[in-house]
């Protein structure tokens, strides 16, 4: 698929992966405007991981791959800020971007092909056990894995979110279209971690 479109872009230090969820607190005016416009236009926005810089203030340097964010819940928090829960959807490549006057980034994105389903088998039982062990310490992950993943995509993305690996390694999985290749990459990291 080579469809392109312009989207508002939200750079985050914590990457979003397809099928995973994040809770965000929105307080900067540019992102309040973005969320309001996305609600009005029923338009999605993109999450891209930050390579250099921060979420607040000047526009950071970002990774050129990201994920469409779907708002699944929102509320006003006790501290008065807007809280939203987002779920990752389709992956995309960020082709170019520009900053608007208030600092909101918009970009031309090309959507990646949808993930091909790949059923789990006995060879992935150890990775599934690892995921369930990692999820015990994360309330959101516990909820997401209350029913064990049946597909290599879900397993790979959940492990990518929870494994204690370097951010650059974690977000590099966004470039891979093959779920089996993603799981193999995760296995390679686990082998390296066990030998260090």
C-alpha positions in Angstrom: 0.0 0.0 0.0 1.4 3.4 -1.0 -1.4 5.6 0.2 -0.2 8.9 1.6 -1.9 11.6 3.7 -1.1 14.6 5.9 -1.5 14.0 9.6 -0.9 15.9 12.9 2.1 14.3 14.6 2.6 13.8 18.3 6.3 13.0 19.2 6.6 10.8 22.3 9.6 9.5 24.2 7.6 6.2 24.7 6.8 4.6 21.4 3.3 3.4 20.7 2.9 0.0 18.9 0.0 -1.5 17.0 -2.6 -3.0 19.4 -1.0 -1.5 22.5 -2.4 1.3 24.6 -1.0 4.4 26.3 -2.4 6.9 28.8 -1.4 10.5 28.0 -1.8 13.8 29.9 -2.4 16.7 27.4 -1.4 20.2 28.6 0.4 22.0 25.8 -1.9 24.3 23.8 -0.7 22.8 20.5 -1.7 19.3 21.5 -5.0 20.5 23.0 -5.7 22.1 19.6 -4.7 18.9 17.9 -7.0 16.7 20.0 -9.9 19.1 19.6 -9.5 19.2 15.8 -9.1 15.4 15.6 -12.4 15.0 17.5 -14.2 17.5 15.3 -12.9 16.1 12.0 -12.9 12.5 13.2 -9.3 12.4 12.0 -6.6 10.3 13.5 -3.1 11.5 14.5 0.3 9.9 14.4 2.6 9.0 17.2 6.4 9.0 16.4 9.2 8.2 18.8 11.6 11.0 19.8 15.2 10.4 18.9 16.6 13.7 20.3 14.9 16.4 22.3 11.8 16.3 24.6 8.1 16.1 24.4 7.7 19.7 25.8 9.0 22.9 24.1 11.0 22.9 20.9 10.2 20.5 18.2 12.3 17.3 18.7 14.1 15.2 16.1 11.9 12.1 15.5 12.2 8.6 14.2 10.7 8.4 10.6 8.4 5.5 11.5 5.3 5.7 13.6 1.8 4.4 14.4 -1.7 5.8 14.0 -3.3 6.6 17.4 -6.9 5.9 18.0 -8.5 7.7 21.0 -10.4 5.1 23.0 -11.2 7.1 26.1 -10.7 10.6 27.6 -11.4 12.4 30.8 -10.5 15.5 32.8 -7.9 14.4 35.4 -7.8 15.5 39.1 -5.0 17.9 38.2 -7.2 19.6 35.7 -5.4 18.3 32.6 -7.0 16.4 29.8 -6.3 12.6 30.0 -6.6 10.4 27.0 -6.1 6.7 26.4 -4.9 5.8 22.9 -4.5 2.5 21.1 -2.0 1.9 18.3 -3.4 1.1 14.9 -1.6 1.1 11.5 2.1 1.7 11.1 3.4 4.5 8.8 6.5 6.0 7.4 7.0 9.7 8.0 8.1 11.1 4.6 8.4 14.8 5.6 7.2 17.1 8.3 6.7 20.8 9.1 6.0 22.8 12.2 3.0 25.1 12.4 3.2 28.5 14.1 2.3 27.1 17.6 4.8 24.3 17.2 2.4 21.5 16.2 4.0 19.2 13.7 2.2 17.9 10.7 3.6 15.4 8.2 3.1 13.5 5.0 2.9 9.8 5.9 2.8 6.6 3.8 0.9 3.8 5.4 2.6 0.4 5.8 0.7 -2.7 4.6 -1.5 -4.2 7.3 0.2 -6.8 9.4 -0.2 -10.3 8.0 -1.7 -12.7 10.6 0.6 -15.4 11.8 -0.6 -18.0 14.3 1.5 -18.9 17.3 2.8 -22.5 17.7 4.9 -24.5 20.1 8.1 -22.6 19.0 6.8 -19.4 20.5 5.6 -20.8 23.8 8.7 -19.5 25.6 8.1 -16.0 24.3 4.4 -16.1 25.3 5.5 -17.2 28.9 7.9 -14.3 29.0 5.2 -11.9 27.9 2.9 -13.0 30.7 5.7 -12.7 33.3 6.5 -9.2 32.1 2.9 -8.2 32.1 2.5 -8.9 35.8 4.3 -5.7 36.7 2.3 -3.5 34.3 -1.5 -2.8 34.9 -2.1 -1.8 31.3 -0.3 -4.9 30.0 -2.2 -7.1 32.4 -5.4 -5.9 31.0 -4.2 -6.2 27.4 -3.0 -9.8 28.0 -5.9 -11.0 30.1 -6.5 -13.1 27.1 -3.2 -14.5 25.8 -2.2 -13.3 22.3 -3.0 -15.8 19.6 -1.1 -14.0 16.9 2.6 -13.3 16.3 1.9 -9.6 15.7 0.2 -9.1 19.1 2.9 -11.1 20.8 5.7 -9.2 19.1 4.3 -5.7 19.8 3.5 -6.5 23.4 7.1 -7.8 24.0 8.5 -4.7 22.2 6.6 -2.5 24.7 7.6 -4.4 27.8 11.2 -5.7 27.3 14.0 -3.7 29.0 15.9 -3.0 25.8 17.5 0.1 24.3 14.9 2.5 22.8 16.6 2.5 19.4 16.2 -1.3 19.2 12.6 -1.2 20.4 11.5 1.3 17.8 13.4 -0.3 15.0 10.7 -3.0 15.0 8.4 -0.5 13.4 10.2 -0.8 10.1 9.7 -4.6 9.9 6.7 -5.8 7.9 7.1 -9.5 8.7 5.8 -10.6 12.2 8.0 -13.7 12.1 11.1 -11.5 11.5 10.0 -9.3 14.4 9.9 -12.2 16.8 13.2 -13.5 15.5 14.8 -10.1 16.2 13.4 -10.1 19.7 14.8 -13.6 20.2 18.2 -12.3 19.0 18.1 -9.5 21.6 17.1 -12.0 24.4 20.1 -14.2 23.5 22.4 -11.2 23.6 21.0 -10.1 26.9 21.4 -13.5 28.4 25.1 -13.6 27.4 26.0 -10.1 28.8 
